[in-house]
Amino acid sequence: MTQGIKGYVYARCERRAEAAVELNYLLAQSRAGKYVSHYSLAVIQAGLGNREAAFAELESAYAERAWSMFLLNLEPAFDSLRGDPRFARLERRVGLRRAGT
């Protein structure tokens, strides 16, 4: 998950090229048959503003039962996704409740 966070920080600091390098590295690792967390990919995609790609990765993380999905409602990287009904559906499917509910 470290590279996912690193890529997210680059994206949020408007260092999109470096964020893309981290994303492409993880995607290459995945293509090479190494395990790459879809949750980490979602973090970078969200940081880059790629909403559809972020949701696709979150769906994959859910499908693989990624342990990190329990952080979904706490992860600041997904703040930009919270207003989307797909995010609320994911939270419910994971078994999470929004803060204050």
C-alpha positions as CSV (number, residue, x, y, z in Angstrom):
1,M,0.0,0.0,0.0
2,T,3.0,2.3,0.4
3,Q,3.4,3.0,-3.3
4,G,-0.3,3.7,-3.5
5,I,0.0,6.4,-0.8
6,K,3.2,7.7,-2.5
7,G,1.4,8.0,-5.8
8,Y,-1.6,9.7,-4.1
9,V,0.7,12.2,-2.4
10,Y,2.4,13.0,-5.7
11,A,-1.0,13.5,-7.3
12,R,-2.3,15.8,-4.6
13,C,0.9,17.8,-4.7
14,E,0.3,18.4,-8.4
15,R,3.2,16.2,-9.3
16,R,1.1,14.2,-11.8
17,A,4.1,12.8,-13.7
18,E,5.5,11.2,-10.6
19,A,2.1,9.9,-9.6
20,A,1.8,8.4,-13.1
21,V,5.2,6.7,-12.7
22,E,4.0,5.0,-9.5
23,L,0.7,4.0,-11.0
24,N,2.5,2.6,-14.1
25,Y,5.0,0.7,-12.0
26,L,2.2,-1.0,-10.1
27,L,0.3,-1.8,-13.2
28,A,3.5,-3.3,-14.8
29,Q,4.0,-5.4,-11.6
30,S,0.5,-6.6,-11.9
31,R,0.9,-7.5,-15.6
32,A,4.1,-9.4,-14.6
33,G,2.0,-11.6,-12.4
34,K,2.9,-10.0,-9.1
35,Y,0.2,-9.2,-6.6
36,V,-0.8,-5.5,-6.6
37,S,-3.5,-4.2,-4.3
38,H,-6.5,-2.9,-6.2
39,Y,-7.1,-0.7,-3.2
40,S,-3.7,0.9,-3.7
41,L,-4.4,1.5,-7.4
42,A,-7.7,3.1,-6.4
43,V,-5.9,5.4,-4.0
44,I,-3.7,6.7,-6.9
45,Q,-6.5,6.9,-9.4
46,A,-8.6,8.9,-6.9
47,G,-5.7,11.2,-6.3
48,L,-5.3,11.8,-10.1
49,G,-9.0,12.5,-10.3
50,N,-9.7,9.4,-12.4
51,R,-13.1,8.6,-10.8
52,E,-14.2,5.8,-13.1
53,A,-10.8,4.1,-12.8
54,A,-10.9,4.5,-9.0
55,F,-14.3,2.9,-8.7
56,A,-13.2,0.1,-11.0
57,E,-10.3,-0.6,-8.7
58,L,-12.4,-0.4,-5.6
59,E,-14.8,-2.9,-7.1
60,S,-11.9,-5.2,-7.8
61,A,-10.6,-4.8,-4.3
62,Y,-14.1,-5.7,-3.0
63,A,-14.3,-8.7,-5.3
64,E,-10.9,-10.0,-4.0
65,R,-12.0,-9.3,-0.4
66,A,-9.0,-7.0,0.2
67,W,-8.5,-6.4,3.9
68,S,-7.9,-2.7,3.3
69,M,-11.6,-2.2,2.3
70,F,-12.4,-1.9,6.0
71,L,-10.6,1.5,5.8
72,L,-12.9,2.7,3.0
73,N,-15.0,5.1,5.0
74,L,-11.9,6.5,6.7
75,E,-9.5,6.9,3.7
76,P,-9.0,10.6,2.9
77,A,-7.9,9.7,-0.6
78,F,-11.5,8.8,-1.3
79,D,-13.1,12.1,-0.1
80,S,-13.7,13.1,-3.7
81,L,-15.7,9.9,-4.3
82,R,-18.0,10.1,-1.2
83,G,-20.8,12.0,-2.9
84,D,-21.2,9.4,-5.6
85,P,-23.9,6.8,-4.9
86,R,-21.5,4.1,-5.9
87,F,-19.4,4.9,-2.9
88,A,-22.3,4.6,-0.5
89,R,-23.2,1.2,-2.1
90,L,-19.7,0.0,-1.6
91,E,-19.7,1.1,2.0
92,R,-22.9,-0.9,2.6
93,R,-21.6,-4.0,0.8
94,V,-18.4,-3.9,2.9
95,G,-20.6,-3.5,6.0
96,L,-19.5,0.0,6.9
97,R,-21.6,2.9,8.1
98,R,-20.9,6.5,7.4
99,A,-19.7,8.6,10.4
100,G,-22.6,10.0,12.3
101,T,-25.1,7.4,11.0
